């Protein structure tokens, strides 16, 4: 950006007598592209490690062994554009425990490059059998545990394995394997190597069950798939099933305590009419008798995003959330700073315990950080006479039969239907801050986003224990 402003100044001054010497700002062609004046053309550290330069991103990444001391590395080669200088030179020592900014100057033009080291890494990042059974990975122990239904033939299961970019895997992803006994998968990348032991076992009856519209996890949309993948990788005795399988009685419910449904729809679903018109597939499953039977037998629900409409069909609520919207996943916005919602008056509730909190806002829950991409999909209740319907929280309680557990002065973003002798409990989270899938990842830290998983874990423990 700096170079562009200088071009404008040079063009103006060329027209003024007495300033013709500024013509040296530009190249001889008509494009006036001066970006080449401030390039890092080559960089090497410790006479051994060569940097990969990305001029568009203005980064220099140096690959180093898996175990390497980064605190004092020597710049042994730094080639710049003709006439350019930098704040570092060959022979200088740098501490690369954190990124270093290389400031390259040529006359009145400059560019900054971020210099970082990337340690060789050999890791299995995800492991799925037959596009359905998700492995729980222990990165410290280098073990992977995969649960499959009782009676599954484990002699020719097909693994789909995601590894560190550029790594080689043995046996290869996509090749059928016999998992009668544990199988070792070896990952290699440059100086890094790791061997993971994969054990396939028949799963116990689920205690927590995620229900979805798709037959398999792989067929879910990215937002829902991210949520299910976390569940199956982190919550013991959890499972995924389609509503169709649940309705047909193909799911063991002997030990089932909690059903979770996180329902995403691109563009949002505003109110009952829009919901029933634009999501008929959801309405079809919400009316299932087996859901009502489970609920009235004492089973509980965690309902997130547009699944918060289910209580209406279970006979609990006379109304739908009246304040709903959402973007399309492909058009998600990038947040400029952490997003949060208020839990004023409800900080003692089990859902909000052991979270990563902002000490300056102890009655707010933060769930994402600067650089996170989010659809802001929301299904909440607006409180206030300006909209009508819910003049205050007393009216909300009266009409919905629910208890609010999060939201500011003019909104209820999370609410609860307490357990009674006639049915289980329901937790609803309709805040747009409750989001699992970040397209392309965050530019900044993912610090607060860990709260989404912790809130969900808290909800399961709360609902199972009630």
C-alpha positions, -999 to 999 in steps of 0.1 A, spaced: 0 0 0 29 24 8 43 20 -27 10 30 -43 9 64 -24 44 71 -35 36 65 -71 8 91 -69 32 116 -54 58 110 -81 33 114 -109 21 148 -95 56 161 -90 67 152 -125 43 179 -137 59 206 -115 90 225 -128 119 220 -105 109 185 -95 119 166 -126 145 146 -107 117 125 -91 114 107 -124 138 80 -109 108 68 -88 94 49 -117 104 22 -141 108 30 -178 76 12 -187 42 29 -182 30 7 -153 50 25 -126 52 -8 -106 78 -2 -79 70 -33 -58 101 -50 -72 124 -25 -56 118 -39 -21 119 -77 -26 136 -103 -5 151 -125 -32 168 -151 -11 173 -159 26 192 -186 45 197 -193 81 227 -211 98 242 -219 63 217 -246 60 180 -237 61 167 -219 30 136 -197 32 105 -201 11 94 -166 0 58 -156 -8 59 -120 -22 21 -117 -23 17 -127 13 50 -110 23 62 -140 43 94 -159 45 91 -194 60 121 -215 69 117 -252 74 137 -266 103 140 -301 119 112 -313 142 135 -307 172 154 -275 167 165 -246 189 151 -214 173 163 -189 199 196 -179 182 197 -184 145 221 -166 122 211 -150 89 238 -163 66 223 -150 34 199 -121 27 196 -111 -10 175 -79 -17 165 -60 -47 192 -37 -62 196 -7 -40 175 -20 -11 185 -23 25 168 -40 55 168 -38 93 187 -71 94 217 -81 74 238 -113 68 256 -122 100 229 -109 123 215 -133 149 177 -135 153 154 -151 179 128 -170 159 108 -183 189 84 -156 176 80 -142 141 105 -115 131 96 -85 108 121 -78 80 117 -41 70 130 -37 34 136 -1 22 145 13 -12 145 51 -13 110 62 -2 94 28 -8 93 -1 17 78 -35 23 76 -57 55 81 -94 54 72 -117 83 100 -143 89 90 -175 107 103 -210 111 82 -241 105 93 -272 123 90 -305 105 59 -323 117 46 -358 110 10 -360 124 -23 -377 116 -48 -349 118 -80 -369 112 -88 -406 107 -121 -420 94 -131 -455 84 -156 -461 56 -164 -424 55 -184 -429 87 -165 -440 118 -144 -412 132 -112 -420 151 -104 -404 185 -67 -393 182 -44 -391 212 -15 -370 198 8 -375 228 4 -413 230 1 -416 191 -29 -438 194 -62 -437 175 -94 -454 187 -123 -461 163 -156 -474 175 -179 -493 151 -213 -508 155 -216 -543 169 -213 -569 141 -193 -547 117 -169 -567 95 -135 -551 104 -114 -571 79 -117 -547 50 -124 -512 64 -112 -483 42 -93 -455 61 -94 -419 50 -65 -402 66 -55 -365 67 -19 -359 76 5 -330 79 7 -314 44 34 -331 23 38 -361 46 38 -397 34 16 -423 50 21 -461 53 -2 -479 48 -17 -453 24 -50 -436 28 -78 -452 9 -64 -487 9 -86 -513 27 -70 -528 59 -78 -556 82 -84 -542 117 -90 -575 135 -58 -565 154 -43 -531 160 -27 -516 128 3 -492 128 3 -462 105 36 -445 99 39 -408 90 71 -393 76 79 -357 67 115 -346 62 132 -351 96 99 -359 114 85 -394 118 56 -408 139 39 -441 142 2 -443 153 -14 -474 166 -51 -477 154 -74 -499 174 -110 -507 162 -135 -518 187 -172 -524 189 -189 -494 204 -210 -494 235 -245 -481 235 -245 -443 230 -251 -421 260 -249 -389 238 -264 -391 203 -261 -365 175 -290 -368 152 -287 -353 117 -306 -352 84 -278 -370 64 -273 -407 64 -235 -403 72 -213 -377 88 -195 -371 55 -228 -360 39 -235 -332 64 -228 -296 57 -194 -283 69 -208 -265 100 -226 -296 112 -198 -320 102 -173 -300 123 -196 -303 154 -201 -340 149 -164 -346 144 -156 -329 176 -183 -349 195 -171 -383 182 -134 -374 189 -139 -360 224 -170 -374 241 -170 -410 254 -199 -432 244 -211 -407 218 -224 -416 183 -240 -402 152 -272 -414 136 -296 -401 110 -331 -392 119 -342 -420 95 -322 -446 114 -335 -433 147 -371 -434 135 -367 -470 122 -354 -482 155 -319 -489 142 -303 -470 171 -297 -485 205 -313 -462 231 -310 -484 262 -283 -460 277 -292 -429 258 -294 -398 280 -290 -368 256 -298 -361 219 -279 -332 203 -291 -316 171 -271 -287 156 -291 -276 125 -275 -252 101 -293 -237 71 -275 -212 48 -292 -178 48 -311 -183 81 -347 -192 89 -369 -164 102 -400 -174 121 -424 -203 118 -436 -196 82 -401 -193 68 -389 -223 88 -417 -246 75 -414 -233 40 -376 -234 36 -367 -263 58 -395 -289 53 -369 -317 57 -364 -305 93 -401 -302 100 -406 -338 89 -382 -351 115 -393 -328 143 -427 -344 143 -413 -379 149 -431 -399 175 -399 -415 187 -385 -380 197 -416 -374 218 -413 -409 233 -377 -403 242 -385 -369 258 -414 -381 278 -394 -411 290 -370 -387 307 -345 -381 278 -330 -347 273 -320 -325 243 -293 -301 235 -306 -280 206 -284 -255 188 -288 -230 160 -321 -236 141 -328 -268 159 -340 -246 188 -374 -247 171 -379 -284 181 -397 -276 214 -427 -262 195 -431 -297 179 -426 -315 212 -455 -294 226 -434 -273 249 -436 -239 233 -464 -219 217 -440 -199 196 -408 -197 176 -378 -175 182 -387 -141 167 -353 -127 159 -335 -149 133 -310 -144 105 -278 -159 90 -254 -157 61 -243 -183 37 -212 -203 46 -194 -193 14 -201 -156 22 -192 -157 59 -179 -125 74 -145 -121 91 -147 -107 125 -125 -78 135 -124 -87 172 -137 -112 197 -175 -118 197 -195 -124 229 -229 -127 245 -241 -117 280 -248 -141 308 -256 -114 333 -275 -129 363 -267 -165 351 -229 -168 357 -235 -197 381 -253 -218 355 -234 -251 347 -231 -242 310 -208 -212 317 -183 -228 340 -146 -233 334 -146 -211 302 -118 -189 290 -131 -156 303 -122 -119 297 -115 -105 332 -128 -71 321 -162 -87 313 -169 -115 338 -206 -117 328 -199 -122 291 -189 -153 272 -165 -148 242 -165 -175 215 -144 -163 186 -114 -141 179 -102 -116 153 -99 -132 119 -125 -159 126 -150 -163 97 -186 -168 109 -221 -169 93 -236 -153 124 -265 -177 122 -290 -166 149 -323 -179 164 -331 -158 195 -359 -140 212 -361 -102 210 -373 -87 243 -389 -53 243 -421 -35 235 -406 -21 203 -411 -54 184 -442 -66 202 -449 -101 215 -423 -102 243 -425 -69 262 -403 -83 290 -389 -115 303 -420 -124 322 -439 -125 290 -411 -146 274 -414 -171 303 -451 -172 301 -454 -178 264 -425 -202 259 -425 -221 292 -387 -217 292 -362 -201 316 -337 -177 301 -300 -184 308 -281 -160 286 -288 -127 267 -286 -90 271 -312 -65 280 -331 -69 248 -325 -106 238 -326 -142 251 -299 -162 233 -300 -193 254 -328 -208 274 -338 -240 292 -369 -262 297 -363 -277 331 -369 -314 337 -403 -324 352 -418 -357 362 -433 -359 328 -403 -352 305 -366 -346 304 -348 -313 301 -340 -291 270 -311 -266 266 -314 -243 236 -286 -221 223 -296 -197 195 -267 -172 197 -249 -164 165 -217 -166 185 -222 -204 188 -203 -215 156 -181 -245 148 -168 -241 113 -144 -213 103 -138 -212 65 -100 -212 59 -93 -208 96 -86 -177 116 -59 -151 109 -55 -146 146 -55 -167 177 -83 -193 183 -81 -186 220 -118 -179 227 -132 -204 202 -124 -232 226 -153 -220 246 -178 -234 220 -166 -269 227 -165 -264 265 -200 -250 266 -212 -281 247 -193 -305 270 -208 -287 300 -243 -291 285 -239 -328 281 -227 -332 317 -255 -311 330 -282 -329 310 -268 -364 318 -266 -356 355 -301 -341 359 
